[in-house]
Amino acid sequence: MMMTRPGTIRAAALLALTALLAGCTGPAPAPEATSPPVTPAGLFVVSDAARRSMVIDGRGFTVYRFDGDSAEPSRSACVSDCARRWPPVPWSEQLRLVGIDRQLVGRLDRPDGMQQLTLAGSPLYGYSGDRMPGDVSGSGFGEAWWCVGPRGARLS
């Protein structure tokens, strides 16, 4: 299991989000009371406490991969209850990448009709147990779930 200091990863996630938002110009329109907050779709590379490069999503949350999946061809083995615990990262046409080669990014069609983001063919997930940006509580879970490096490799 990866040993990290959550504060270090949280700080890196906050810096990545600050950099993302720094590119915005002008004041943002006031949100309507009934509108959910808009989260920028993206994958960003930050450093963990061991100075390894790892991938986070547009909200600053850690992105994971599952050893039970296939990268060639891209296939997700995480469905039903698994997908509730490990929500698939949705693909978006407005995906912003920082530190990741666009050639490595793809998508797959899941059985539930959702399009899931892939990196180097591996399907990407969040973890319902991560409560704050920078949490890595899913890393090493069941010796099958891992944080992801910028080229899609698992970080163990």
N, C-alpha and C positions, 0 to 999 in steps of 0.2 A: 504494500500500500504506500502511496506517495505521502511523504511527510512534508508539509508546507505550513507556513504561517499564514492563516487566512487573511490577516490584515494586509500583508504584502500583496496578495493577489487582488484583494478588494481595492487597494490603492491603484494597482495597475489597471484594473477594470475601469475605475473612475477616470483615470488619465485617458484611456482609450475613448471613453464616452465623451469626455471634454473635447478631445481632438476631433471627434466626429461632429459634434455640435458647433465647433468653432468655424466650420465651413459655411454655416447658415448665415444669411445676410438679412438684415431688417428685423423688425419686431415680429414675433409670431402672432397670428390672430388668436384672440381669446377663444378657448374651447367652449363649445356649448355644454350645458349642464348634463345632457344625456349622452354626449360623445365619450366613448372610451378613450384613454390616452393612446396616442399613436406611438408605436415603437419602431425605430428605424430597423429595417431588415439588414443584417450584416454579419460578417465574420471578421474578427479582428485578432491579431496576434499580440499577446502580452507575455511577460516573463513571470514565472512562478518564483517561489523562495529559493529554489535550487538553480535559478537563472536559466531554466529551460523555457523555450518558446512553446506556448500553448494557445489554443483557440478559444475565444469567447464569442457569444452572440451579441446582437445589437443592444441588448439590455445589460450586458456585462456579465451574464451568467456563463458558467463553464459549459463547453460542448463535449459530449462523450461519443464513443463508438463501442460496439458490442462484438465480442469475439464470435458469437453465433451467427453473425451476418456474413454475407458474401460481397466482395468488392468486384469480382469478375465472374459473372455479371453482377451488377448492383442488385442486392436483394435484402430485404429486411425480414428477419425472423422474429422480430418483436411486435406482436399484435395483441389485441384484446387487453387483458389486465396488464401485461408488460408495457404496452403503449400508454397506459394511464400513468404508470409509475415512471416511465421513461418516454416523455412526449417527443415525438419526432419533430425535428427542426423543419418548419415549412419552407419550401422553395418560394422565391419571389423574384419577379422581373426587376424590381428595384433594389436588388441585393447590392450592398456596398461591401467591398473587400479592402482590407488594409493588412498588408504583409502576407497575402495569400495569392498564389498564381491562379488567375482566372481559368486557365486551362485544366486545372485540377477539380474545378467545381462543376457539379452536375446535379441531376435530379432523377428520382425514380417515382413511378406510380405505385402507391400502396394499395392493398386490397380494399381499403375503406374509401378510396377515391382521392385521397390527399396526395399532393406531390411533395416528396421529402427531399431535402437538400443532402447531397453527397459530397465528400471530399476524397479525391483519389479513388472514387468508386464506393467508399464506405459510407453507409447511411449515418446521419448525425442525429443526436438526441440531446435533450435536456434531462435533468433529473429532478423529480418532484421533492426530493429530500434537501435540495439546495434552497436555502431560504433567502440568501442575499447574494448580490453580485460578488463574485470571487470565491464563493464556497466551492469546495471540491469533494464533498462528502460521498459522491458516487464513485470516485476513483478507486479501482480495485474491488468494487462490490462483486461478490460471488466469484472473484478471480476471473471475471469476464467483461467488466465494464471499465473503460479507461478514458482519461483525458486525451485530447487529440493534439498532435503537433501540426504545424502549418503545412506539411506535405501529406497529411492524413494518417501518419503513423501513430500508433498508440504510445502513450507515455505511461510507463509503469514504474 
